[in-house]
């Protein structure tokens, strides 16, 4: 049975993403087959994790997904691998506004141990009560080892390790401060891997660093068998029998578990690039425009006449056309970029979106729809964007609440079989 472990931290910004990337790359270079995963709904970290492991990463979201779904996905992802490594999200016990969905929740559900990344900058002996507090906070959540990050010197390392001795939790290594181990960010988080110059060289540095300063053999020994699912998880139904899916730098936010589920139900998937001015396959009875960064490519999308004509033709032949977040923006009439310049989009929904007045909207959503999609009426998803939408009075796609169940304004728009919203759908509720 494949074993797994989770890389966690006391808070965001501790360095767990870079350390996870380095561990994945270092183990892969040693011939270990590593399967990567990310806790939560994040799209960008999995793209980095997949590059480091040379194996597609998945999302394991303990707020949006059922226990059966999580266990099934973890086991499937681990199949054929020597080790499943899951990067946590935020701080160990940080979840949604209702208190659920944390890295700790996932660790307890999957019965997996934690490797705890502690940013040691500007502290020494205080590391011991910090680690002890997290380790003893919740029964069923086990911190099996500690990685010290951003250590200033050999003397600093010795003070930290000596203090940790009182906790009984082994220190797996100490990573020195290194300005080369930084990934650029933008308004939705990290940039995508293809936008990082010399990303291969970055991974080499990260792998060399982890290989030099971490006890990777001991880390592997800490892994535990993944909890088996007690029942099968039912996937969301395909949007159609042949689904044409936009996929390029403007439409990069796709959940692999949805695509795998559609394939398992017999749907044919084809992919096209709007940035290359490609339209959806003529045989497609459904078109999916996922989220991404259309605001960074608005001039190219505005000039993509074949793409827009293909969407119009798909609508005219009765195909279901569905857009999420960035895809919803592109289904609209106009996208106003950060400079205030407007760009003509597909025009299938009377919606104008703009990002020149950025305001972050972030959170999990419980969604209710009345049959416009071939999915259960109740869905779980999330919303994360800096743009805003202005639209005519249209039938909304979703009624929505936040994670605490507080009512929110209706989301999205529907005209016939063309529909979209800012929500990213993850699973049935």
C-alpha positions as CSV (number, residue, x, y, z in Angstrom):
1,X,0.0,0.0,0.0
2,X,1.4,3.4,-1.0
3,X,2.1,5.7,2.0
4,X,1.7,9.4,2.3
5,X,2.5,12.5,4.4
6,X,1.4,16.1,4.5
7,X,3.7,19.2,4.6
8,X,2.1,21.7,6.9
9,X,3.0,24.9,8.8
10,X,1.9,27.2,11.6
11,X,0.9,30.0,9.2
12,X,1.0,31.1,5.5
13,X,4.4,32.4,4.4
14,X,6.4,29.8,6.3
15,X,7.9,28.4,3.1
16,X,6.0,25.2,2.8
17,X,5.4,25.5,-1.0
18,X,9.1,25.9,-1.8
19,X,10.1,23.2,0.6
20,X,7.5,20.9,-0.8
21,X,8.7,21.6,-4.3
22,X,12.3,20.9,-3.3
23,X,11.4,17.6,-1.6
24,X,9.4,16.5,-4.6
25,X,12.2,17.3,-7.0
26,X,14.9,15.9,-4.7
27,X,13.1,12.6,-4.3
28,X,12.3,12.3,-8.0
29,X,16.0,12.8,-8.8
30,X,16.8,9.9,-6.5
31,X,14.4,7.6,-8.4
32,X,11.5,7.9,-6.0
33,X,8.1,8.1,-7.8
34,X,6.2,10.9,-5.9
35,X,2.6,11.7,-6.4
36,X,1.8,15.4,-5.5
37,X,-1.4,16.9,-4.2
38,X,-2.5,20.2,-2.7
39,X,-4.9,20.8,0.2
40,X,-7.8,23.2,-0.7
41,X,-9.1,24.7,-3.9
42,X,-5.9,26.4,-5.1
43,X,-5.1,26.0,-8.8
44,X,-1.7,27.5,-9.0
45,X,0.3,25.5,-6.4
46,X,-0.7,22.2,-8.1
47,X,0.8,23.5,-11.4
48,X,4.1,24.0,-9.6
49,X,3.9,20.7,-7.7
50,X,3.2,18.8,-10.9
51,X,6.2,20.3,-12.5
52,X,8.4,19.3,-9.6
53,X,7.1,15.7,-9.4
54,X,6.8,15.3,-13.2
55,X,3.3,13.9,-12.4
56,X,0.0,15.8,-12.5
57,X,-1.0,17.2,-9.1
58,X,-4.6,17.0,-7.7
59,X,-6.6,19.0,-5.2
60,X,-7.8,17.5,-2.0
61,X,-10.3,19.9,-0.5
62,X,-11.7,18.9,2.9
63,X,-14.3,21.6,2.9
64,X,-15.9,21.0,-0.6
65,X,-15.3,17.3,-1.0
66,X,-16.9,14.4,0.9
67,X,-14.8,12.0,2.9
68,X,-15.4,9.3,0.3
69,X,-14.2,11.7,-2.5
70,X,-11.1,12.6,-0.6
71,X,-10.1,9.1,0.2
72,X,-10.8,7.9,-3.3
73,X,-8.8,10.7,-4.9
74,X,-5.9,10.2,-2.5
75,X,-5.7,6.5,-3.3
76,X,-6.1,6.9,-7.0
77,X,-3.4,9.6,-7.0
78,X,-1.1,7.4,-5.1
79,X,-1.5,4.4,-7.4
80,X,1.7,3.6,-9.1
81,X,3.7,5.9,-6.9
82,X,6.2,5.3,-4.0
83,X,4.9,8.2,-1.9
84,X,2.0,10.6,-1.9
85,X,3.1,14.1,-0.7
86,X,0.4,16.6,0.0
87,X,1.1,20.3,0.5
88,X,-1.1,21.9,3.2
89,X,-2.9,25.2,3.0
90,X,-2.4,28.3,5.2
91,X,-1.8,27.4,8.9
92,X,-2.4,23.9,10.1
93,X,-5.7,24.6,11.7
94,X,-6.9,27.4,9.4
95,X,-10.0,26.6,7.5
96,X,-13.0,28.3,6.0
97,X,-15.1,30.9,7.8
98,X,-17.1,28.1,9.4
99,X,-14.0,26.5,10.9
100,X,-13.9,23.5,8.6
101,X,-11.6,22.5,5.7
102,X,-8.2,22.8,7.3
103,X,-5.0,20.9,6.7
104,X,-5.6,19.2,10.0
105,X,-9.0,18.0,8.9
106,X,-7.5,16.4,5.9
107,X,-4.6,14.8,7.9
108,X,-7.1,13.3,10.4
109,X,-9.4,12.0,7.7
110,X,-6.6,10.4,5.7
111,X,-4.8,9.2,8.9
112,X,-1.6,10.8,7.6
113,X,1.3,12.3,9.6
114,X,2.5,15.8,9.2
115,X,5.9,17.3,8.5
116,X,5.8,20.7,10.1
117,X,7.6,23.6,8.4
118,X,8.5,26.3,10.9
119,X,9.9,29.7,9.9
120,X,12.7,30.1,12.4
121,X,13.5,33.7,11.4
122,X,13.9,35.9,14.5
123,X,13.3,33.2,17.1
124,X,15.3,30.5,18.9
125,X,14.1,28.6,22.0
126,X,10.5,29.8,21.4
127,X,10.3,27.3,18.6
128,X,9.7,24.5,21.2
129,X,6.5,25.8,22.8
130,X,5.3,26.8,19.3
131,X,5.7,23.2,18.0
132,X,4.5,21.6,21.2
133,X,1.3,23.8,21.2
134,X,0.4,22.7,17.6
135,X,1.4,19.1,18.3
136,X,-0.9,18.8,21.3
137,X,-3.8,21.0,20.2
138,X,-5.9,18.3,18.6
139,X,-6.0,14.5,19.2
140,X,-5.8,12.6,15.9
141,X,-3.5,15.1,14.3
142,X,0.1,14.0,14.5
143,X,3.2,16.1,13.8
144,X,5.8,13.4,13.0
145,X,8.8,15.7,12.2
146,X,9.9,19.3,12.0
147,X,11.7,21.2,9.2
148,X,13.3,24.5,10.3
149,X,13.3,27.1,7.6
150,X,15.2,30.4,7.1
151,X,17.9,29.5,9.7
152,X,20.5,32.2,10.1
153,X,23.6,30.3,11.1
154,X,25.0,27.1,12.5
155,X,24.7,28.5,16.0
156,X,21.1,29.5,15.4
157,X,20.4,25.9,14.2
158,X,22.0,24.4,17.3
159,X,19.8,26.6,19.6
160,X,16.7,25.6,17.7
161,X,17.4,21.9,17.6
162,X,18.4,21.8,21.3
163,X,15.1,23.5,22.2
164,X,13.1,21.1,20.0
165,X,14.5,18.2,21.9
166,X,12.1,18.8,24.8
167,X,9.1,18.2,22.5
168,X,10.2,14.7,21.5
169,X,9.5,15.5,17.9
170,X,12.5,14.9,15.6
171,X,14.0,17.7,13.5
172,X,14.4,16.5,10.0
173,X,16.8,19.4,9.0
174,X,17.3,23.1,8.9
175,X,17.1,25.1,5.7
176,X,19.3,28.3,5.6
177,X,18.1,31.6,4.4
178,X,18.3,31.7,0.6
179,X,17.1,34.5,-1.6
180,X,17.2,32.2,-4.6
181,X,14.3,30.2,-3.2
182,X,11.6,32.7,-3.9
183,X,8.7,32.4,-6.5
184,X,7.2,35.6,-7.9
185,X,3.6,36.5,-7.1
186,X,0.7,38.4,-8.6
187,X,-2.8,39.3,-7.6
188,X,-4.2,35.8,-7.4
189,X,-1.1,34.3,-5.7
190,X,2.0,32.8,-7.4
191,X,2.5,33.2,-11.1
192,X,2.2,30.1,-13.2
193,X,5.3,27.9,-13.7
194,X,5.7,28.8,-17.4
195,X,6.1,32.5,-16.4
196,X,9.0,31.8,-14.1
197,X,12.3,32.3,-16.0
198,X,14.6,29.3,-15.6
199,X,12.1,27.4,-13.5
200,X,14.1,24.2,-14.1
201,X,17.1,25.9,-12.6
202,X,15.0,27.0,-9.6
203,X,13.9,23.4,-9.0
204,X,17.5,22.2,-9.2
205,X,18.5,24.7,-6.5
206,X,15.5,23.7,-4.4
207,X,16.3,20.0,-4.8
208,X,19.9,20.4,-4.0
209,X,19.1,22.4,-0.9
210,X,16.6,19.8,0.4
211,X,19.0,17.0,-0.4
212,X,21.8,18.8,1.5
213,X,20.0,20.0,4.5
214,X,17.1,17.5,5.1
215,X,17.2,13.8,6.0
216,X,15.0,12.6,3.1
217,X,15.4,9.0,4.1
218,X,14.0,9.7,7.6
219,X,11.2,11.8,6.0
220,X,10.1,8.8,3.9
221,X,10.1,6.6,6.9
222,X,7.6,8.8,8.6
223,X,5.0,8.2,5.9
224,X,1.9,6.2,6.8
225,X,-0.6,4.1,4.7
226,X,-3.4,6.2,3.2
227,X,-6.9,5.5,4.7
228,X,-9.0,3.4,2.4
229,X,-12.5,4.7,1.2
230,X,-15.5,3.0,2.8
231,X,-17.7,3.8,-0.2
232,X,-17.4,5.0,-3.8
233,X,-17.7,8.7,-4.6
234,X,-20.1,9.7,-7.4
235,X,-18.6,12.2,-9.8
236,X,-20.4,15.2,-11.2
237,X,-22.1,14.3,-14.5
238,X,-20.4,15.4,-17.8
239,X,-21.7,18.6,-19.3
240,X,-22.3,16.7,-22.5
241,X,-21.3,13.6,-24.4
242,X,-18.5,15.5,-26.2
243,X,-17.1,18.4,-24.2
244,X,-14.8,21.0,-25.8
245,X,-12.6,22.5,-23.1
246,X,-10.6,25.7,-23.5
247,X,-7.1,25.2,-22.2
248,X,-4.1,27.6,-22.5
249,X,-2.5,30.4,-20.5
250,X,-5.8,32.3,-20.3
251,X,-7.8,29.2,-19.3
252,X,-5.5,27.3,-17.0
253,X,-7.7,26.6,-13.9
254,X,-9.1,23.1,-14.3
255,X,-9.7,20.5,-11.6
256,X,-8.3,17.1,-12.8
257,X,-10.9,15.2,-10.7
258,X,-13.7,16.7,-12.8
259,X,-12.1,15.7,-16.1
260,X,-11.3,12.2,-14.8
261,X,-14.9,11.8,-13.6
262,X,-16.3,12.8,-17.0
263,X,-14.0,10.4,-18.8
264,X,-15.0,7.6,-16.5
265,X,-18.6,8.2,-17.4
266,X,-17.9,7.9,-21.1
267,X,-17.7,11.5,-22.2
268,X,-15.3,12.5,-24.9
269,X,-13.1,15.5,-24.1
270,X,-11.4,17.7,-26.6
271,X,-9.3,20.7,-26.0
272,X,-8.8,24.0,-27.9
273,X,-6.8,27.2,-27.4
274,X,-8.6,30.5,-27.7
275,X,-5.3,32.3,-27.6
276,X,-4.3,30.4,-30.7
277,X,-7.6,31.5,-32.2
278,X,-9.1,28.0,-32.1
279,X,-12.8,27.3,-31.8
280,X,-14.5,24.3,-30.1
281,X,-14.8,21.1,-32.0
282,X,-17.8,21.1,-34.3
283,X,-19.0,17.8,-32.9
284,X,-19.1,19.1,-29.3
285,X,-22.5,19.3,-27.6
286,X,-21.0,21.2,-24.6
287,X,-18.3,23.8,-24.3
288,X,-16.4,24.6,-21.0
289,X,-14.5,27.8,-20.5
290,X,-12.6,27.4,-17.2
291,X,-11.1,30.1,-15.1
292,X,-7.6,31.6,-15.6
293,X,-6.1,35.0,-16.5
294,X,-8.1,36.4,-19.4
295,X,-7.4,39.9,-18.2
296,X,-3.7,39.3,-19.0
297,X,-4.5,38.3,-22.6
298,X,-7.5,40.5,-23.4
299,X,-6.1,41.9,-26.7
300,X,-5.4,38.5,-28.0
301,X,-8.8,37.2,-27.0
302,X,-10.5,40.2,-28.5
303,X,-8.8,39.6,-31.8
304,X,-9.6,35.8,-31.8
305,X,-12.3,35.9,-34.4
306,X,-12.4,32.2,-35.1
307,X,-12.7,31.4,-31.4
308,X,-15.6,33.8,-30.9
309,X,-17.3,32.6,-34.1
310,X,-16.9,29.0,-32.9
311,X,-18.6,29.9,-29.6
312,X,-21.5,31.5,-31.5
313,X,-21.9,28.5,-33.8
314,X,-21.9,26.2,-30.8
315,X,-24.7,28.3,-29.2
316,X,-26.7,28.3,-32.4
317,X,-26.6,24.5,-32.7
318,X,-27.8,24.2,-29.1
319,X,-24.6,23.2,-27.3
320,X,-24.4,23.9,-23.6
321,X,-21.8,26.6,-23.0
322,X,-20.6,27.1,-19.4
323,X,-17.9,29.5,-18.1
324,X,-16.4,29.8,-14.7
325,X,-14.8,33.0,-13.4
326,X,-12.4,33.9,-16.2
327,X,-14.5,31.9,-18.6
328,X,-17.6,33.8,-17.4
329,X,-15.7,37.1,-18.1
330,X,-14.9,36.0,-21.7
331,X,-18.6,35.0,-22.3
332,X,-19.5,38.6,-21.6
333,X,-19.5,41.6,-24.0
334,X,-16.5,43.6,-22.7
335,X,-13.5,43.1,-20.4
336,X,-12.0,46.3,-19.1
337,X,-8.3,45.7,-18.2
338,X,-6.3,47.3,-15.4
339,X,-5.5,50.3,-17.5
340,X,-9.1,51.1,-18.1
341,X,-9.1,49.9,-21.7
342,X,-12.1,47.9,-22.9
343,X,-11.7,44.7,-25.0
344,X,-14.5,43.0,-26.9
345,X,-15.3,39.5,-25.7
346,X,-17.6,36.7,-27.0
347,X,-20.8,38.7,-26.4
348,X,-22.9,35.6,-25.5
349,X,-24.0,37.2,-22.2
350,X,-24.7,40.9,-21.7
351,X,-22.0,41.2,-19.0
352,X,-19.2,43.7,-18.6
353,X,-16.3,42.8,-16.3
354,X,-13.5,45.1,-15.2
355,X,-10.3,44.8,-13.2
356,X,-9.2,48.4,-13.3
357,X,-10.8,48.9,-9.8
358,X,-9.5,45.7,-8.1
359,X,-11.3,44.4,-5.1
360,X,-10.6,40.9,-3.8
361,X,-13.5,38.5,-3.5
362,X,-12.5,35.3,-1.8
363,X,-14.3,32.4,-0.1
364,X,-16.1,29.1,-0.3
365,X,-19.6,29.0,-1.6
366,X,-22.6,26.8,-1.3
367,X,-24.5,27.0,-4.5
368,X,-28.1,26.1,-5.6
369,X,-29.2,26.0,-9.1
370,X,-32.6,25.0,-10.7
371,X,-31.5,22.6,-13.4
372,X,-29.5,24.7,-15.9
373,X,-26.5,22.3,-15.4
374,X,-26.7,18.5,-15.5
375,X,-25.5,18.4,-11.8
376,X,-27.2,18.0,-8.5
377,X,-29.1,21.2,-7.4
378,X,-26.7,21.7,-4.4
379,X,-23.0,22.2,-5.1
380,X,-19.9,23.3,-3.3
381,X,-17.4,25.7,-4.8
382,X,-15.3,28.7,-4.2
383,X,-14.8,32.3,-5.5
384,X,-11.5,34.1,-5.9
385,X,-11.2,37.1,-8.2
386,X,-10.2,40.8,-8.3
387,X,-12.5,41.8,-11.1
388,X,-16.2,42.8,-10.9
389,X,-19.2,42.3,-13.2
390,X,-22.0,44.6,-14.3
391,X,-24.8,42.9,-16.1
392,X,-28.4,43.4,-17.3
393,X,-31.2,41.9,-15.3
394,X,-30.8,38.2,-16.2
395,X,-31.8,34.9,-14.7
396,X,-28.9,34.1,-12.3
397,X,-27.1,30.8,-12.5
398,X,-26.8,30.2,-8.8
399,X,-28.3,31.2,-5.5
400,X,-25.4,31.3,-3.1
401,X,-24.4,31.4,0.6
402,X,-20.9,31.7,2.1
403,X,-19.3,29.0,4.2
404,X,-21.3,30.1,7.3
405,X,-24.6,29.9,5.4
406,X,-25.1,33.6,5.1
407,X,-27.0,34.5,2.0
408,X,-25.1,36.2,-0.8
409,X,-26.3,38.0,-3.9
410,X,-27.3,35.6,-6.8
411,X,-24.4,34.7,-9.0
412,X,-23.9,34.6,-12.7
413,X,-26.3,34.7,-15.6
414,X,-28.1,32.3,-17.9
415,X,-29.5,32.8,-21.4
416,X,-30.9,29.6,-22.9
417,X,-28.0,27.1,-22.8
418,X,-25.3,29.7,-22.3
419,X,-24.4,30.2,-18.6
420,X,-21.6,31.2,-16.3
421,X,-20.6,32.8,-13.0
422,X,-17.6,33.7,-10.8
423,X,-18.0,30.4,-8.9
424,X,-15.5,27.5,-9.4
425,X,-17.6,24.3,-8.8
426,X,-15.7,21.6,-7.0
427,X,-18.2,18.9,-6.0
428,X,-21.8,18.1,-5.1
429,X,-22.7,19.3,-1.6
